[in-house]
């Protein structure tokens, strides 16, 4: 049976009766308790093993008093919670203790019930803060940029320089290369890192709802607007707004976004009040915006506003040296996610993965490794479990009949277009000039698995 460690409380008081009474109360409630009758003794104990919480008397003699002890504790163990106690306190003393880092201040005579409630509340707060730090750490690890290839080193240097500025950025790259990852890295490298990072996928939101999504709306402004809603610009105030797939935004919405960039002001849909924000915009696209401007699909003035710092993310086929690192990273993460022992890939499998051109980029590699982790029984993933990578480059001349070669080509072609369009059926149908219903039938008949 595993014994769960209990929170340790250090009680510091020069009055023996109070020391014993507080210690007994805390022990009865399940806490580990250690005692000290002076500030000097308390500091010795804190240096040896910092407790989760300390109850510290203000007035002690001889030796250093409670405020001096508090100051020293905060230098030695800043994570320890300190609650001050005193029999003859005043407002100035309480204020000074708070400034020095005390969590709270209690006056004698002490109520056992009140002490236990306050100790419980303080420890819960400490646990939440610790959990928050761990969560932030895990989030940063989740969005870590993996790779040591020359292309990735260059990219990391660009992120470091651009992130520290307030300049607007457009991230260019094929679908699946990790443009959101780069946007989050830019946010993390900025002085806005402790503020919100808000993402908007411009291609995923229906056109009639995009303005409400960006600027919010007032109650009753349109059918279904049952209450006031803050938009992404408002939520990103003092932080970063990431406009993904900016090339798919309508010209009407582009004009309004341009206005917000120029004035840092907007109105909610159906509203009249001007809302002022301080937002850094990072955009991303897998399209050639210069070509979109020529076609009349993208505003040139918005392009110049957004394209202060262009950052290009290379496709995976241009950084194949990073594949082993990415494979190891994904194997470790999926093993943790599914509660399994981490699997390995054989040299032959890794060679197959390295030979493949990865049209879906890092996203495709990630999905492939997840499938390996879930579906492969042994600890080592050998090539017999990954037949799709035995022939990395398709040779259509290897087929005996035109029918077989055409079917494989159609499958490869449609799969690539779906990946390029982030699995958006309507956009893929439009781009390939195939009726939407016909595309659905082909996806099914060709055995293409959609996410």
DRENFI-102388 format. One line per 8 residues: number of its first residue (from 1); their letters; for each residue y, x, z of N, C-alpha, C. Coordinates in steps of 0.2 Angstrom, whole numbers. Layout:
<sites>
NUM	A	Y X Z Y X Z Y X Z  ...
</sites>
This chain:
<sites>
1	XXXXXXXX	-6 4 0 0 0 0 6 4 0  11 3 -4 17 7 -5 22 4 0  25 9 4 30 7 9 37 7 6  41 2 6 47 2 3 52 5 8  56 9 6 61 13 10 67 8 12  68 8 18 73 3 21 80 7 21  86 3 20 92 6 21 93 9 28  96 15 28 98 19 34 105 18 36
9	XXXXXXXX	106 16 42 113 15 45 114 20 50  120 24 50 122 29 55 127 25 60  126 25 66 130 22 71 134 28 75  140 28 74 144 33 78 149 30 83  148 32 89 152 29 95 151 33 101  157 35 104 156 39 110 154 35 116  154 28 116 152 24 121 144 22 121  140 25 126 133 24 125 131 17 125
17	XXXXXXXX	134 13 129 132 6 129 133 2 122  138 4 119 139 1 112 135 4 107  134 10 107 129 14 103 122 11 103  120 10 109 113 7 110 113 0 108  118 -4 109 118 -12 107 118 -12 100  122 -9 96 123 -9 89 116 -7 86  113 -1 89 107 1 86 101 -4 87  101 -7 92 95 -12 94 96 -18 89
25	XXXXXXXX	102 -20 88 104 -26 84 101 -24 76  103 -18 74 102 -16 67 94 -15 66  91 -12 71 84 -11 71 80 -17 71  82 -22 75 79 -29 75 79 -32 68  84 -31 64 85 -34 58 82 -30 52  78 -24 54 74 -21 49 77 -14 46  83 -12 49 86 -6 46 83 0 50  83 6 46 82 12 49 89 14 53
33	XXXXXXXX	89 16 59 95 18 62 95 25 65  100 29 64 101 35 68 108 35 71  109 39 77 114 38 81 118 45 81  125 44 83 129 50 84 134 48 89  135 53 94 140 51 99 147 55 98  148 58 92 154 62 91 155 62 83  161 64 81 162 65 74 159 71 71  158 76 76 155 82 73 148 81 72
41	XXXXXXXX	144 78 77 137 76 76 136 72 70  140 67 69 140 63 63 140 67 57  145 71 56 145 75 50 139 80 49  136 82 54 130 86 54 124 82 51  124 76 53 118 71 51 120 69 43  126 68 42 128 66 35 126 72 30  128 78 32 126 83 28 119 84 26  115 83 32 107 83 31 104 78 26
49	XXXXXXXX	107 72 27 104 66 23 109 60 24  113 60 18 118 54 19 115 47 19  117 44 24 115 37 25 118 32 20  115 26 19 118 21 15 124 18 18  124 18 25 130 14 28 131 18 35  138 18 36 140 21 43 144 16 47  143 15 53 147 11 57 151 17 62  157 17 61 161 23 64 167 20 69
57	XXXXXXXX	166 23 75 172 21 80 178 25 78  184 22 79 190 25 77 192 30 82  192 28 89 194 32 94 188 35 98  188 42 97 182 45 100 185 52 104  182 54 109 185 60 112 179 63 116  178 69 117 183 74 114 181 75 107  184 80 104 183 82 97 187 77 92  185 78 85 189 74 80 188 67 81
65	XXXXXXXX	193 63 79 193 56 80 190 52 73  189 46 73 186 42 68 189 43 61  196 43 61 199 44 54 198 51 51  198 56 55 196 63 53 189 63 51  185 60 54 178 60 53 177 56 46  180 50 45 180 46 39 182 51 33  188 54 34 190 58 28 185 64 26  182 67 31 177 72 30 170 69 27
73	XXXXXXXX	168 63 29 162 59 26 163 58 19  169 56 17 171 54 10 171 60 5  172 66 8 171 72 4 164 74 4  160 73 9 153 75 9 149 70 5  149 64 7 145 58 4 149 52 2  153 53 -4 157 48 -6 154 41 -7  147 41 -8 143 35 -10 142 31 -3  142 34 2 140 31 9 146 26 10
81	XXXXXXXX	144 20 12 149 15 14 150 16 22  157 15 23 159 16 30 163 10 33  161 7 38 164 2 42 167 5 48  173 4 49 177 6 55 176 1 60  176 3 67 176 -1 73 181 2 78  184 -3 81 189 -1 86 190 -6 91  192 -4 98 193 -8 103 200 -10 104  205 -6 101 212 -7 101 215 -4 95
89	XXXXXXXX	214 -8 90 216 -6 83 223 -9 82  226 -7 77 233 -10 74 233 -10 67  237 -13 64 238 -14 56 238 -7 53  242 -3 56 243 4 53 237 8 52  233 8 58 226 11 58 222 8 53  221 2 52 217 -2 47 219 0 40  226 0 39 228 2 32 226 9 31  227 14 35 226 21 34 218 22 33
97	XXXXXXXX	214 18 37 207 19 36 205 16 29  208 11 27 206 8 20 208 13 15  214 16 15 216 21 11 212 27 10  209 29 16 204 34 16 197 33 13  196 26 12 190 24 9 185 20 13  188 17 19 183 13 23 182 6 19  176 3 20 175 -3 17 178 -9 20  178 -9 27 180 -14 31 182 -11 38
105	XXXXXXXX	185 -16 42 188 -14 49 186 -19 54  182 -18 59 180 -23 64 183 -21 71  185 -26 74 188 -25 81 182 -27 86  182 -23 92 178 -25 98 181 -30 102  178 -34 105 170 -34 106 167 -36 99  161 -34 98 158 -35 92 153 -40 92  153 -45 87 148 -50 87 142 -47 83  136 -48 86 130 -45 82 129 -49 76
113	XXXXXXXX	130 -55 75 129 -59 69 134 -57 64  140 -56 66 145 -54 61 144 -47 59  142 -42 63 140 -36 61 134 -36 55  129 -40 57 123 -40 52 126 -43 45  130 -48 45 132 -51 39 136 -46 35  141 -43 38 145 -38 35 141 -32 32  136 -29 36 132 -24 34 128 -26 28  125 -32 28 121 -35 22 126 -35 16
121	XXXXXXXX	132 -38 17 136 -39 11 138 -32 8  140 -27 13 142 -21 10 136 -17 7  130 -18 9 124 -15 6 123 -18 -1  123 -24 -1 123 -28 -8 128 -26 -13  134 -25 -10 139 -22 -15 137 -15 -17  135 -11 -13 133 -4 -15 127 -4 -20  122 -9 -19 117 -9 -24 119 -12 -30  124 -17 -31 126 -19 -37 130 -14 -41
129	XXXXXXXX	134 -10 -37 138 -4 -40 133 1 -43  128 3 -39 123 7 -42 119 5 -48  118 -2 -48 114 -5 -53 119 -5 -59  125 -6 -58 130 -6 -64 130 1 -67  131 6 -63 131 13 -65 124 15 -69  119 12 -67 112 14 -70 112 10 -77  115 4 -77 115 0 -83 119 3 -88  125 5 -86 130 9 -91 126 15 -94
137	XXXXXXXX	123 18 -89 119 24 -92 114 23 -97  110 17 -95 105 15 -100 108 13 -106  113 10 -106 117 7 -112 119 13 -116  122 18 -113 124 24 -117 118 27 -120  112 28 -116 106 31 -119 104 27 -125  104 20 -124 102 16 -130 106 17 -136  112 19 -135 116 20 -141 117 27 -143  113 31 -141 113 39 -142 112 40 -149
145	XXXXXXXX	116 45 -151 115 48 -158 110 53 -158  104 52 -162 99 57 -162 99 61 -168  99 67 -167 99 72 -173 102 78 -172  100 83 -175 103 90 -175 104 93 -182  103 89 -187 104 91 -194 111 93 -195  113 97 -200 120 98 -202 124 92 -203  121 87 -206 125 81 -207 127 77 -201  122 77 -196 123 74 -190 128 78 -185
153	XXXXXXXX	128 84 -185 132 89 -181 140 88 -184  140 87 -191 147 86 -193 149 79 -191  145 74 -191 147 67 -189 149 67 -182  145 70 -178 147 70 -170 154 74 -169  155 79 -173 162 82 -172 167 77 -175  166 73 -180 171 69 -182 172 63 -177  167 61 -174 167 56 -169 171 58 -163  170 64 -161 174 67 -155 181 67 -157
161	XXXXXXXX	183 70 -163 190 70 -164 193 63 -165  190 59 -169 193 52 -170 193 48 -164  187 48 -160 187 44 -154 193 45 -149  195 51 -149 200 53 -144 207 50 -146  207 48 -152 214 46 -155 214 38 -154  220 35 -157 220 28 -157 220 25 -164  218 30 -169 218 28 -176 213 23 -177  214 19 -182 209 14 -185 204 18 -189
169	XXXXXXXX	198 16 -189 193 19 -192 189 14 -197  187 17 -203 182 13 -207 176 17 -207  170 14 -205 164 18 -206 160 16 -212  158 20 -216 155 19 -222 148 21 -222  143 17 -225 136 19 -225 132 14 -227  126 15 -230 121 10 -232 119 6 -226  116 0 -228 113 -4 -222 108 0 -219  108 -1 -212 103 2 -208 104 9 -205
177	XXXXXXXX	110 12 -207 111 19 -205 113 20 -198  115 14 -195 118 15 -188 125 15 -188  129 10 -191 136 10 -191 138 8 -184  135 3 -182 137 0 -175 136 6 -170  131 10 -170 130 15 -166 136 20 -166  139 22 -172 144 26 -173 150 23 -170  151 16 -171 157 13 -168 157 13 -160  151 12 -157 151 12 -150 152 19 -148
185	XXXXXXXX	150 24 -151 151 31 -150 159 33 -150  162 30 -155 169 31 -155 173 28 -149  170 22 -147 173 18 -141 172 22 -135  166 25 -134 164 29 -128 168 35 -128  170 38 -134 174 44 -134 182 43 -133  184 37 -132 191 35 -132 193 34 -125  200 33 -124 202 31 -117 201 24 -115  198 20 -120 197 13 -119 189 12 -117
193	XXXXXXXX	186 17 -115 179 17 -114 177 12 -109  181 11 -104 180 7 -98 182 0 -99  184 -2 -105 186 -9 -107 181 -11 -112  182 -18 -114 177 -21 -118 176 -18 -125  170 -18 -128 168 -16 -135 166 -23 -137  170 -26 -142 168 -33 -145 166 -32 -152  160 -35 -154 158 -34 -161 158 -41 -164  160 -41 -171 160 -46 -175 157 -45 -182
201	XXXXXXXX	151 -48 -183 148 -47 -190 151 -52 -195  155 -49 -199 159 -54 -204 155 -57 -209  149 -54 -210 144 -57 -215 140 -63 -212  139 -63 -205 135 -67 -202 138 -74 -200  144 -74 -200 148 -80 -197 150 -84 -203  149 -91 -203 151 -95 -209 158 -95 -210  161 -95 -216 168 -94 -217 172 -99 -214  170 -105 -213 174 -110 -209 175 -109 -202
209	XXXXXXXX	171 -104 -199 171 -103 -192 174 -96 -190  175 -92 -195 177 -85 -194 184 -84 -191  188 -89 -192 195 -88 -189 195 -90 -182  191 -95 -180 190 -98 -173 186 -92 -170  182 -89 -173 178 -83 -169 183 -77 -168  187 -76 -173 192 -70 -172 198 -72 -167  201 -78 -168 207 -79 -164 206 -84 -159  200 -87 -158 199 -93 -153 202 -99 -156
217	XXXXXXXX	201 -105 -152 204 -111 -154 206 -115 -148  210 -120 -149 212 -125 -143 207 -131 -143  207 -134 -138 203 -140 -137 205 -145 -142  200 -148 -146 202 -153 -150 205 -151 -157  205 -144 -158 208 -142 -164 204 -144 -170  198 -145 -170 194 -147 -175 187 -150 -172  183 -154 -176 177 -157 -174 173 -152 -171  171 -154 -165 166 -149 -161 170 -144 -156
225	XXXXXXXX	177 -144 -157 180 -140 -152 182 -144 -146  177 -144 -141 177 -148 -135 181 -145 -130  182 -138 -130 186 -135 -125 189 -129 -128  194 -126 -125 197 -120 -127 193 -114 -127  193 -110 -132 189 -104 -133 193 -98 -135  192 -92 -131 195 -86 -132 192 -83 -138  196 -80 -143 193 -77 -149 191 -69 -147  188 -66 -152 186 -59 -151 192 -54 -150
233	XXXXXXXX	198 -56 -154 204 -52 -153 206 -52 -145  206 -58 -142 208 -59 -136 203 -55 -131  197 -56 -132 192 -53 -128 192 -45 -128  194 -43 -134 194 -35 -135 201 -32 -132  205 -36 -129 212 -34 -127 211 -28 -123  215 -22 -124 214 -16 -121 208 -12 -123  204 -15 -127 198 -12 -129 197 -11 -136  191 -11 -139 189 -10 -146 186 -16 -149
241	XXXXXXXX	189 -18 -155 186 -23 -159 182 -20 -165  176 -21 -166 172 -19 -171 171 -24 -176  174 -23 -182 173 -28 -188 167 -25 -192  161 -28 -191 156 -25 -196 156 -29 -202  154 -26 -207 153 -29 -214 160 -32 -216  165 -28 -215 172 -30 -217 173 -32 -224  169 -29 -228 170 -31 -235 168 -38 -237  164 -42 -232 162 -48 -234 167 -54 -231
249	XXXXXXXX	173 -51 -228 178 -56 -226 182 -59 -231  183 -65 -231 187 -69 -236 194 -66 -236  198 -67 -242 204 -65 -243 209 -68 -238  208 -75 -237 212 -79 -232 212 -76 -225  206 -74 -223 205 -71 -216 208 -64 -216  207 -60 -222 210 -54 -222 217 -54 -221  221 -59 -224 228 -59 -223 230 -60 -216  226 -64 -212 228 -65 -205 226 -59 -201
257	XXXXXXXX	221 -56 -202 219 -50 -199 224 -44 -200  227 -44 -206 232 -39 -208 238 -41 -203  240 -47 -203 246 -49 -199 245 -47 -191  239 -48 -189 238 -46 -182 238 -38 -181  236 -35 -186 236 -27 -185 244 -25 -185  248 -29 -189 255 -27 -190 259 -29 -184  257 -34 -181 261 -37 -175 258 -37 -168  251 -36 -168 247 -36 -162 248 -43 -159
265	XXXXXXXX	250 -48 -163 250 -55 -160 246 -60 -165  244 -66 -162 241 -71 -166 241 -77 -162  239 -83 -165 239 -89 -162 232 -92 -163  229 -95 -157 223 -98 -158 223 -104 -163  217 -105 -166 217 -111 -171 219 -117 -167  224 -121 -170 226 -127 -167 231 -126 -162  233 -120 -160 238 -118 -155 245 -116 -158  250 -116 -153 256 -114 -155 259 -108 -152
273	XXXXXXXX	255 -106 -146 258 -101 -142 255 -94 -145  260 -89 -145 258 -82 -148 255 -78 -142  249 -75 -144 246 -71 -139 246 -64 -141  249 -60 -137 249 -52 -138 244 -49 -136  241 -44 -140 235 -40 -138 236 -33 -140  232 -28 -136 232 -21 -138 225 -20 -140  223 -20 -146 216 -19 -148 216 -13 -153  211 -9 -152 209 -4 -157 204 -7 -162
281	XXXXXXXX	205 -6 -169 200 -9 -173 196 -4 -176  190 -5 -176 185 0 -180 181 -5 -185  181 -3 -191 178 -8 -196 172 -4 -199  168 -7 -202 162 -4 -206 160 -8 -212  157 -5 -217 155 -8 -223 150 -4 -227  145 -8 -230 141 -4 -235 143 -5 -242  149 -7 -243 152 -8 -250 157 -3 -251  158 -2 -258 164 3 -260 170 -2 -260
289	XXXXXXXX	174 -1 -255 180 -5 -255 185 -4 -260  185 2 -263 190 3 -269 187 -1 -275  181 -2 -276 178 -6 -281 180 -13 -280  179 -15 -273 181 -22 -271 188 -24 -272  192 -19 -271 199 -20 -272 201 -21 -280  197 -17 -284 198 -18 -291 196 -25 -294  190 -27 -290 188 -34 -292 192 -40 -289  197 -38 -285 201 -43 -282 197 -46 -276
297	XXXXXXXX	192 -43 -273 189 -46 -267 191 -43 -260  196 -38 -261 198 -35 -254 205 -33 -255  209 -34 -250 216 -33 -250 218 -26 -250  222 -23 -254 223 -16 -254 227 -14 -248  232 -18 -246 236 -17 -240 232 -17 -234  227 -21 -233 223 -21 -227 219 -15 -227  216 -13 -233 212 -6 -234 216 0 -231  223 0 -233 227 6 -231 228 6 -224
305	XXXXXXXX	228 -1 -221 229 -1 -214 223 1 -210  217 -1 -212 211 1 -209 209 8 -210  210 10 -216 207 17 -218 211 23 -216  213 23 -209 217 28 -207 212 34 -206  206 33 -203 201 38 -203 194 36 -206  192 38 -211 186 36 -214 180 41 -212  175 38 -210 169 41 -207 163 39 -211  159 44 -214 154 42 -218 147 44 -214
313	XXXXXXXX	143 39 -214 136 40 -211 131 41 -216  128 47 -216 123 49 -221 117 44 -221  113 43 -226 107 39 -226 102 44 -223  96 41 -221 91 45 -218 88 50 -223  88 48 -229 85 53 -234 89 59 -235  95 59 -232 99 65 -233 99 69 -226  95 67 -221 95 70 -215 87 70 -212  83 72 -217 76 71 -215 73 75 -209
321	XXXXXXXX	77 81 -208 76 85 -203 76 82 -196  80 76 -196 80 72 -190 75 67 -188  70 66 -193 65 61 -193 60 63 -187  58 69 -186 54 70 -180 57 69 -173  63 70 -172 67 68 -166 68 61 -165  69 57 -171 70 50 -171 63 47 -169  58 49 -172 51 47 -171 49 48 -163  50 53 -160 49 55 -153 53 50 -149
329	XXXXXXXX	60 49 -151 64 45 -147 62 38 -147  60 35 -153 58 28 -153 51 27 -150  46 32 -150 40 32 -147 41 31 -139  45 35 -137 47 35 -129 50 29 -127  55 26 -131 58 20 -129 54 14 -129  50 14 -135 45 8 -135 40 8 -130  37 14 -129 32 15 -123 35 12 -117  41 13 -115 44 11 -109 45 3 -110
337	XXXXXXXX	47 1 -115 49 -6 -116 42 -10 -115  37 -8 -118 31 -12 -118 26 -10 -112  28 -5 -108 24 -3 -102 18 1 -104  18 5 -109 12 8 -112 13 16 -110  8 19 -111 8 27 -111 11 29 -118  15 34 -118 18 36 -124 13 38 -129  14 36 -135 9 38 -141 12 44 -144  7 47 -148 9 53 -152 8 51 -160
345	XXXXXXXX	11 55 -164 9 54 -171 6 61 -173  1 60 -178 -3 66 -180 2 70 -185  0 76 -186 4 80 -191 4 77 -198  -2 74 -200 -2 71 -206 2 64 -207  3 61 -201 7 55 -201 14 57 -201  16 62 -198 23 64 -198 25 67 -204  20 70 -208 22 72 -215 23 66 -219  19 61 -219 20 55 -223 27 52 -221
353	XXXXXXXX	29 52 -215 35 49 -213 41 53 -216  40 60 -216 45 64 -219 46 64 -226  40 62 -230 40 62 -237 43 55 -240  43 50 -235 46 44 -237 53 44 -238  56 40 -242 64 40 -243 68 35 -239  64 31 -235 67 26 -231 73 22 -234  72 18 -238 77 14 -241 81 10 -236  77 8 -230 80 4 -225 83 8 -220
361	XXXXXXXX	83 15 -221 86 20 -216 83 20 -209  87 21 -204 85 22 -197 82 15 -195  85 10 -197 82 3 -194 75 2 -197  74 4 -203 67 3 -205 62 8 -202  64 14 -200 60 19 -196 59 16 -189  64 13 -186 63 11 -179 58 5 -179  59 0 -184 54 -5 -185 47 -3 -186  46 2 -190 40 5 -192 36 8 -185
369	XXXXXXXX	40 12 -181 38 15 -175 36 9 -170  40 4 -170 38 -1 -165 31 -4 -167  30 -5 -174 24 -8 -176 18 -4 -175  19 3 -175 14 8 -173 12 7 -166  17 7 -162 16 6 -155 12 0 -153  14 -6 -156 11 -12 -154 4 -12 -157  3 -10 -164 -3 -12 -167 -8 -6 -168  -6 0 -166 -11 5 -166 -15 6 -160
377	XXXXXXXX	-22 5 -160 -26 6 -153 -26 13 -150  -27 18 -154 -28 25 -151 -21 28 -149  -21 33 -144 -15 36 -142 -12 40 -148  -16 43 -152 -13 47 -158 -13 42 -164  -7 42 -167 -7 37 -173 -8 42 -179  -14 40 -182 -16 44 -188 -15 40 -194  -15 44 -200 -13 41 -207 -17 35 -208  -24 34 -206 -28 28 -207 -25 22 -205
385	XXXXXXXX	-20 23 -200 -17 17 -197 -10 15 -200  -8 20 -205 -2 19 -208 -3 20 -216  -7 15 -219 -8 16 -226 -2 16 -231  3 12 -228 9 11 -233 13 17 -234  11 23 -230 15 29 -231 10 35 -234  4 33 -237 0 38 -240 3 39 -247  7 34 -250 10 35 -256 17 34 -255  21 39 -253 28 37 -251 32 35 -257
393	XXXXXXXX	31 39 -263 35 37 -269 31 33 -274  33 27 -275 28 23 -279 28 25 -287  22 26 -289 21 28 -296 18 22 -300  23 18 -303 21 12 -306 16 13 -312  15 19 -315 11 21 -320 3 21 -318  3 21 -311 -4 21 -308 -8 14 -309  -4 9 -310 -7 2 -311 -10 2 -318  -16 -2 -318 -19 -3 -324 -16 -8 -329
401	XXXXXXXX	-13 -13 -326 -10 -19 -330 -3 -19 -329  1 -22 -334 8 -24 -333 9 -28 -327  5 -33 -326 5 -38 -321 6 -35 -314  1 -31 -313 1 -27 -306 7 -23 -305  9 -19 -310 15 -15 -310 21 -19 -309  22 -25 -312 28 -29 -312 28 -32 -305  22 -34 -302 22 -37 -295 24 -32 -290  22 -26 -291 24 -21 -286 31 -19 -286
409	XXXXXXXX	34 -19 -293 41 -18 -294 45 -23 -291  43 -30 -292 47 -35 -289 48 -35 -282  42 -33 -279 42 -33 -271 46 -27 -269  46 -21 -272 50 -16 -270 57 -17 -271  59 -20 -277 66 -22 -278 69 -27 -274  65 -32 -272 68 -38 -268 68 -35 -261  63 -31 -259 64 -29 -252 70 -24 -251  71 -20 -256 77 -16 -255 84 -20 -255
417	XXXXXXXX	84 -25 -259 90 -29 -259 91 -33 -253  86 -35 -250 86 -39 -244 88 -34 -238  86 -28 -238 88 -23 -233 95 -21 -234  97 -20 -240 104 -18 -242 109 -24 -239  107 -30 -240 111 -36 -238 110 -38 -231  106 -34 -227 105 -36 -220 101 -42 -219  96 -43 -224 91 -49 -224 95 -55 -225  101 -55 -228 104 -62 -229 102 -64 -236
425	XXXXXXXX	98 -70 -235 95 -73 -241 100 -75 -247  105 -78 -244 110 -81 -249 114 -75 -253  115 -70 -249 119 -64 -253 114 -61 -257  108 -60 -255 103 -57 -260 102 -61 -266  101 -67 -265 100 -72 -271 106 -71 -276  112 -71 -273 118 -71 -277 118 -64 -281  117 -59 -277 117 -52 -280 112 -51 -286  106 -53 -285 101 -52 -289 100 -58 -295
433	XXXXXXXX	105 -63 -294 105 -68 -299 98 -72 -299  96 -73 -293 90 -77 -293 91 -84 -289  89 -89 -291 90 -95 -287 87 -94 -280  91 -97 -275 89 -96 -268 82 -99 -266  81 -104 -269 74 -107 -268 69 -103 -271  70 -100 -277 65 -96 -281 64 -90 -277  70 -87 -274 69 -81 -270 65 -82 -264  66 -87 -261 61 -89 -255 54 -89 -257
441	XXXXXXXX	52 -92 -263 46 -93 -265 43 -86 -267  47 -81 -270 45 -74 -271 43 -70 -265  48 -71 -260 47 -68 -254 40 -69 -251  38 -76 -251 32 -78 -248 26 -76 -252  27 -77 -259 21 -75 -263 20 -67 -264  25 -63 -263 24 -56 -263 22 -53 -256  22 -57 -251 20 -55 -244 25 -51 -241  32 -52 -242 37 -48 -239 38 -51 -232
449	XXX	38 -47 -227 39 -49 -220 47 -49 -219  50 -54 -217 57 -54 -215 57 -54 -207  63 -50 -205 64 -50 -197 65 -57 -194
</sites>
